[in-house]
């Protein structure tokens, strides 16, 4: 799969290196060539230096390279190395092609003469065809939409177009090769017969940011396209932060887990709070969140690239890890059937099933879902227990047990999503004499009292009844009843959560 995002990123990085080199003069070029060559050590190095040597005035002092390589925050050469090294063979061929064109034009930016022609052809196309778009094929495995075609893609898919202020404020949008599959689901398109060198059209900083953001949106949508109706849960490896504003104070918050489905992408923080990235084609992030978009797109691309066994679904390796951890817990649980069991997975303490629900309820920690070995049953309720809570439980609960296992579990191997029971468990309302019962007409109702007053009976939806009836008893049935009470008497009063289905209750 040719990923134009990476080619474009490598070219931008080359441009940055070139600018730094041109700023410093006075050093022997042969020495510089050998030094940078030894630092890069990548397959494209000859092509890169073919381009670098085209300018007789390109000088750089050795200390510029050395200092840049040592910097951790703004590493000039190292970032270029990783970008070029990460290109697949087809992408490297295209990069070399771009370098040769840049050498021919003597500039990083080329293709001005074709932009006006693209705009005029687009205008003529839309006068003849209503509800269709025209795309132009580029030389680096990408496409471009301009004018009305770019704006229509924004309306249908939410992909951000850029404004080319150098060409009368015309809208434009780069598209990756894989993006055409998504476009084809929403609108009929035609590809112009001519192949154009528009790959590095010059935009101002705002336009560059919009164009870059659009490419990241396309990668995220491509992943959603591939999951085919499934919901994939992935760890973000502590790489994703979102700036949240609460009471006028802005702070970066970690979101260690994410859920990707055909309809949405959501992030979850350590307390099971939800941050919606996209719902349908409505994006909750903008070009101002470009850093976040880059992180998410790269994580999804990485998950796709790690699928060595193509028969496995996305995220499968995390399911296998979850099954192993859950199995270890339930094997130990047979020994401690009447105890509240906590298991130490070499540094992370976890609990599953009814024990997890009990701990989440009584110690105010978030309850998660994690696939267990029996996928047909569903997902096992699961908690990660902080060290201070572990100590508190052992001190307060005489039947609590902490056991160790030789299985290593770390955040990087967890693919969690919030358990819907969290809503009910966190509700502090003390309902009196709650119960669910069946009426003569076959429907089910719930009734309860609050502060000595009888609350009105409420007829329950089918999914509520199923969630309640499937539980044989014990703490799980109590938790589902608490969920029903919260939903019926709180959500019904306007406290509706973001979760689309608060009764997709996992069982064990």
C-alpha positions in Angstrom: 0.0 0.0 0.0 1.5 3.4 -1.0 1.0 5.9 1.7 1.4 9.4 0.3 1.5 10.8 3.9 4.9 9.3 4.5 6.4 10.4 1.1 5.2 13.9 1.7 6.6 13.9 5.3 10.0 12.7 4.0 10.1 15.5 1.4 9.1 18.1 4.0 11.9 16.9 6.3 14.4 17.0 3.4 13.3 20.6 2.8 14.0 21.4 6.4 17.4 19.8 6.3 18.2 21.7 3.1 17.3 25.0 4.6 19.5 24.4 7.6 22.4 23.4 5.3 22.0 26.5 3.2 22.1 28.7 6.3 25.7 27.6 7.2 28.7 28.0 4.9 32.4 27.5 5.0 33.0 23.8 5.4 34.4 21.3 2.9 31.5 19.6 1.2 33.2 16.2 0.9 33.6 16.0 4.6 30.0 17.0 5.2 28.9 14.4 2.6 30.7 11.5 4.4 29.5 12.6 7.9 25.8 12.9 6.9 26.1 9.6 4.9 27.3 7.7 7.9 24.5 9.1 10.1 21.7 8.2 7.6 22.8 4.7 6.4 19.6 4.1 4.5 18.9 2.7 1.1 17.9 6.1 -0.4 21.1 7.8 0.7 22.6 8.1 -2.8 19.4 9.6 -4.2 19.2 12.0 -1.3 22.8 13.3 -1.8 22.3 13.5 -5.5 19.7 16.1 -4.7 21.7 17.7 -2.0 24.7 18.1 -4.3 22.7 19.8 -7.1 23.2 23.2 -5.4 26.8 24.5 -5.6 26.0 26.9 -2.7 24.8 24.1 -0.3 27.2 24.3 2.6 26.9 23.0 6.2 29.3 22.9 9.0 30.0 19.6 10.7 28.9 20.9 14.1 25.4 21.7 12.7 24.9 18.0 11.9 26.5 16.9 15.1 24.5 19.2 17.3 21.3 18.4 15.5 21.9 14.7 16.0 22.4 15.1 19.7 19.2 17.1 20.3 16.4 15.0 21.6 13.5 17.4 20.9 14.4 18.7 17.4 16.6 16.1 15.8 17.3 17.1 12.2 19.0 14.1 10.7 17.6 11.3 12.9 14.0 12.2 12.1 14.8 12.2 8.4 16.5 8.8 8.8 13.4 7.2 10.4 11.1 8.8 7.8 13.1 7.4 4.8 13.8 4.1 6.5 10.0 3.6 7.1 9.1 3.8 3.4 8.2 0.6 1.6 10.1 -0.1 -1.7 7.3 1.4 -3.9 7.3 4.5 -1.8 11.1 4.8 -2.0 10.9 4.7 -5.8 8.4 7.5 -5.7 10.6 9.5 -3.3 13.6 9.2 -5.7 11.3 10.3 -8.6 10.3 13.4 -6.6 14.0 14.1 -5.8 14.9 14.0 -9.5 12.0 16.3 -10.3 13.1 18.7 -7.6 16.6 18.7 -9.0 15.2 19.4 -12.4 13.1 22.3 -11.3 15.7 23.6 -8.8 13.0 24.1 -6.2 11.0 22.1 -3.6 7.8 23.5 -5.1 6.7 22.8 -8.6 3.4 22.4 -10.4 2.1 26.0 -10.4 1.3 25.9 -14.1 -1.0 22.9 -13.6 -3.2 24.2 -10.8 -5.1 26.8 -12.8 -5.8 24.1 -15.5 -7.1 21.7 -12.8 -9.5 24.4 -11.5 -10.8 25.3 -14.9 -11.3 21.6 -15.8 -13.1 21.0 -12.5 -15.5 24.0 -13.1 -16.4 22.6 -16.6 -16.9 19.1 -15.1 -19.4 20.3 -12.5 -21.4 22.3 -15.0 -21.9 19.0 -16.9 -22.1 16.5 -14.1 -24.2 17.1 -11.0 -23.4 15.2 -7.8 -20.1 13.8 -9.1 -16.5 14.8 -8.6 -13.3 14.9 -10.7 -9.9 13.9 -9.3 -6.4 14.5 -10.8 -3.7 11.8 -10.6 -0.4 13.0 -9.2 3.1 11.6 -9.8 3.7 10.4 -6.2 0.9 7.9 -5.8 -1.7 10.5 -4.8 -4.7 12.4 -6.2 -6.0 15.9 -5.9 -9.5 17.5 -5.8 -9.8 21.2 -6.4 -12.6 23.7 -6.2 -16.1 22.3 -6.0 -14.9 18.7 -5.9 -12.8 19.4 -2.8 -15.7 21.2 -1.1 -18.1 18.3 -1.9 -15.7 15.8 -0.3 -15.6 18.0 2.8 -19.4 18.0 2.9 -19.7 14.3 2.5 -16.7 12.9 4.4 -15.6 15.8 6.6 -12.0 15.7 5.2 -10.5 19.2 5.6 -9.7 21.0 2.4 -7.0 23.7 2.2 -7.3 27.1 0.7 -4.6 27.9 -1.9 -4.2 31.6 -1.4 -1.6 31.7 -4.1 -4.3 30.8 -6.6 -7.3 33.1 -5.8 -8.3 31.2 -2.7 -9.2 28.0 -4.5 -10.0 24.9 -2.4 -7.8 21.9 -2.8 -7.3 18.5 -1.2 -4.7 15.8 -1.6 -6.0 12.2 -1.5 -4.0 9.0 -0.9 -4.4 6.0 -3.2 -6.4 4.0 -0.6 -8.8 7.0 0.0 -10.5 6.3 -3.3 -12.3 3.2 -1.8 -13.9 5.5 0.8 -14.7 8.2 -1.7 -16.4 5.6 -4.0 -18.8 4.7 -1.2 -20.1 8.2 -0.9 -19.9 9.8 -4.4 -19.2 8.8 -8.0 -15.9 10.1 -9.2 -13.9 10.4 -12.5 -10.1 10.5 -12.7 -8.7 13.0 -15.3 -6.6 11.3 -18.0 -3.6 13.5 -17.4 -0.9 12.9 -14.7 0.3 16.1 -13.1 3.2 17.2 -11.0 1.1 18.9 -8.3 2.5 16.8 -5.4 4.3 19.7 -3.8 2.0 22.7 -4.5 3.1 25.5 -2.3 0.7 26.5 0.5 1.0 28.9 3.4 1.3 27.5 6.9 -2.4 27.4 7.5 -3.0 25.6 4.2 -0.2 23.1 4.9 -1.8 22.3 8.3 -5.2 21.7 6.7 -3.7 19.5 4.0 -1.8 17.5 6.5 -4.8 17.1 8.7 -6.9 15.8 5.8 -4.3 13.1 5.1 -4.5 11.9 8.7 -8.3 11.8 8.5 -8.1 9.7 5.4 -5.8 7.1 7.1 -8.2 6.9 10.1 -11.2 6.5 7.8 -9.3 3.8 5.8 -8.8 1.8 9.0 -12.6 2.2 9.7 -13.3 1.1 6.2 -11.2 -2.1 6.7 -12.8 -3.2 10.0 -16.0 -4.0 8.2 -18.5 -3.3 11.0 -16.3 -4.7 13.9 -15.2 -2.7 16.9 -11.4 -2.8 17.3 -9.9 -1.9 20.7 -6.3 -0.8 20.8 -3.8 0.6 23.3 -2.3 3.9 22.5 0.9 3.1 24.3 0.7 6.3 26.4 1.3 8.3 23.2 -2.0 10.1 23.0 -2.7 13.3 24.9 -5.7 15.6 24.6 -5.9 19.1 25.9 -9.0 19.3 28.1 -10.4 22.5 29.5 -12.3 22.3 32.8 -13.4 25.3 34.8 -11.2 27.6 32.6 -8.1 25.5 33.2 -6.5 23.7 30.3 -4.4 20.6 30.8 -3.1 17.6 28.8 -4.8 14.4 29.7 -3.6 10.9 28.7 -5.9 8.6 26.8 -4.3 5.1 26.9 -7.0 3.2 25.1 -9.0 3.7 21.9 -12.0 2.1 20.2 -12.3 2.1 16.4 -15.5 1.1 14.6 -17.1 1.7 11.3 -19.3 4.4 12.8 -16.9 6.2 15.2 -13.5 6.5 16.9 -13.3 7.1 20.6 -10.5 7.6 23.2 -10.7 6.5 26.8 -8.8 8.0 29.7 -7.6 6.1 32.8 -10.9 6.8 34.5 -12.9 5.4 31.6 -13.9 8.9 30.5 -14.7 9.1 26.8 -13.4 11.5 24.2 -15.1 11.2 20.8 -12.8 11.8 17.8 -15.3 11.2 15.0 -18.9 10.0 14.7 -20.0 9.0 11.2 -18.4 11.8 9.2 -18.7 14.5 11.9 -15.2 15.1 13.2 -14.8 16.4 16.7 -11.2 17.4 16.1 -9.9 20.1 13.7 -6.6 21.1 12.1 -5.7 22.7 15.4 -5.5 19.1 16.7 -3.0 18.1 14.1 -0.6 16.5 16.5 -3.4 14.3 17.9 -4.5 13.4 14.4 -0.9 12.4 13.5 -0.6 10.2 16.5 -3.9 8.4 15.9 -3.3 7.9 12.2 0.2 6.5 12.8 -1.1 4.1 15.5 -3.8 2.7 13.2 -1.3 2.4 10.3 1.1 0.6 12.7 -1.7 -1.9 13.6 -2.3 -2.6 10.0 1.4 -3.0 9.2 1.8 -5.5 12.1 -0.7 -7.9 10.7 1.8 -10.6 9.7 -1.0 -13.3 9.6 -3.6 -11.7 7.3 -6.2 -14.2 8.6 -6.2 -12.5 12.0 -8.5 -9.6 12.5 -7.1 -6.2 13.5 -6.1 -6.0 17.2 -6.0 -9.9 17.4 -2.7 -9.9 19.3 -4.3 -7.9 22.1 -7.2 -10.3 22.3 -4.8 -13.3 22.7 -3.0 -11.4 25.6 -6.4 -10.7 27.2 -7.4 -14.3 27.0 -4.2 -15.5 28.6 -4.6 -13.1 31.5 -8.3 -13.9 32.0 -7.6 -17.6 32.0 -4.9 -17.3 34.6 -7.3 -15.4 36.9 -10.1 -17.9 36.6 -7.8 -20.8 37.2 -6.7 -19.2 40.5 -10.3 -18.3 41.2 -11.2 -22.0 41.5 -8.9 -22.1 44.5 -10.3 -18.9 46.1 -14.0 -19.4 45.2 -15.3 -17.5 48.2 -12.7 -14.8 48.3 -12.2 -11.4 46.6 -9.3 -12.3 44.4 -6.7 -9.9 43.1 -3.9 -11.2 40.8 -0.5 -9.6 40.4 0.7 -9.8 36.7 4.3 -8.9 37.6 3.5 -5.3 38.5 -0.1 -4.7 37.5 -2.8 -6.0 39.8 -6.1 -7.1 38.1 -9.4 -8.7 38.9 -12.1 -10.1 36.7 -15.8 -11.1 36.7 -17.9 -10.6 39.8 -14.8 -9.8 41.9 -14.0 -6.9 39.5 -17.5 -5.6 39.7 -17.5 -5.7 43.5 -14.2 -3.9 43.6 -15.3 -1.2 41.2 -18.5 -0.7 43.1 -17.0 -0.5 46.6 -13.7 1.2 45.9 -14.7 3.7 43.2 -12.3 2.4 40.4 -13.3 2.2 36.8 -14.7 -1.0 35.4 -13.4 -2.1 32.0 -14.2 -4.7 29.4 -11.6 -7.1 28.2 -12.2 -10.1 26.0 -11.8 -13.5 27.8 -11.1 -16.9 26.3 -14.8 -17.6 25.7 -15.7 -15.0 23.1 -19.1 -16.4 22.6 -20.1 -15.4 26.2 -18.9 -11.9 25.7 -16.4 -9.8 27.6 -15.2 -10.2 31.1 -15.6 -7.2 33.5 -12.1 -6.2 34.5 -10.4 -3.8 36.8 -6.8 -2.5 37.1 -6.3 -2.0 40.8 -3.9 0.8 41.9 -1.3 -0.1 44.5 -2.9 2.0 47.2 -6.3 0.4 46.6 -4.7 -3.1 46.8 -3.3 -2.3 50.2 -6.6 -0.8 51.4 -8.6 -3.9 50.2 -6.2 -6.3 52.0 -6.5 -4.3 55.2 -10.3 -3.8 55.1 -11.6 -7.1 53.6 -10.8 -10.2 55.6 -11.6 -12.5 52.6 -9.5 -10.6 50.1 -6.5 -12.4 48.6 -3.6 -11.2 46.5 -1.9 -13.9 44.3 1.0 -13.7 41.9 1.4 -15.2 38.4 4.3 -15.6 36.0 2.3 -13.8 33.2 3.5 -10.3 32.4 0.8 -7.8 31.6 1.6 -4.2 30.8 -0.5 -1.2 29.5 1.0 -1.6 26.1 -0.7 -5.0 25.7 -4.1 -4.0 27.0 -6.9 -3.1 24.7 -9.7 -1.9 27.0 -12.9 -0.1 26.7 -15.2 1.2 29.5 -17.8 -1.2 30.9 -21.3 0.3 30.6 -22.0 -0.8 34.2 -19.8 2.2 35.3 -22.8 4.5 34.8 -24.9 2.7 37.4 -22.0 1.9 39.8 -21.1 5.6 40.0 -24.7 6.6 40.7 -24.9 7.4 44.5 -28.7 7.5 44.6 -30.0 5.2 47.3 -33.1 3.6 45.9 -35.3 1.6 48.3 -36.9 -1.8 47.6 -36.1 -1.9 43.9 -37.4 -4.9 41.9 -38.1 -6.0 38.3 -41.2 -8.0 37.6 -43.3 -9.3 34.7 -46.9 -8.1 33.9 -49.7 -10.2 32.5 -49.2 -8.8 29.0 -45.6 -10.1 29.0 -43.9 -6.8 29.5 -41.5 -6.1 32.3 -41.5 -3.1 34.7 -39.2 -1.8 37.4 -40.4 -0.1 40.6 -38.5 1.5 43.5 -38.9 4.1 46.2 -36.7 7.1 47.0 -36.6 8.9 50.3 -39.8 7.1 51.4 -41.7 8.1 48.3 -42.9 5.5 45.7 -41.5 6.3 42.3 -43.6 5.6 39.1 -43.3 2.2 37.5 -41.4 2.2 34.3 -41.8 -0.3 31.4 -38.4 -1.7 30.5 -37.0 -2.0 27.0 -36.1 -5.5 25.7 -32.3 -5.0 26.0 -32.8 -4.0 29.7 -34.8 -7.1 30.4 -32.2 -9.3 28.6 -29.3 -7.8 30.5 -31.1 -8.4 33.8 -32.5 -11.9 33.1 -29.2 -13.3 31.8 -27.6 -12.8 35.2 -28.1 -15.8 37.6 -27.8 -13.7 40.7 -25.2 -12.2 43.0 -23.3 -9.0 42.5 -23.7 -9.0 38.7 -27.5 -9.0 38.9 -27.4 -6.3 41.5 -25.1 -4.2 39.3 -27.4 -4.6 36.3 -30.4 -3.6 38.5 -28.5 -0.5 39.6 -27.8 0.2 36.0 -31.5 -0.1 35.1 -32.5 2.2 38.0 -29.9 4.8 37.0 -31.0 4.7 33.4 -34.8 4.8 34.0 -34.9 7.4 36.8 -31.8 9.6 36.0 -31.3 9.4 32.2 -35.0 9.8 31.8 -34.7 13.1 33.6 -32.2 14.5 31.0 -28.9 13.0 32.2 -28.2 11.2 29.0 -24.7 9.8 28.5 -22.7 9.8 25.3 -22.7 6.0 25.1 -25.1 4.9 22.4 -26.1 1.6 24.1 -25.9 1.6 27.9 -27.3 -1.9 28.1 -24.8 -3.7 26.0 -23.9 -5.4 29.3 -21.1 -8.0 29.2 -21.7 -11.3 31.1 -19.6 -13.9 32.7 
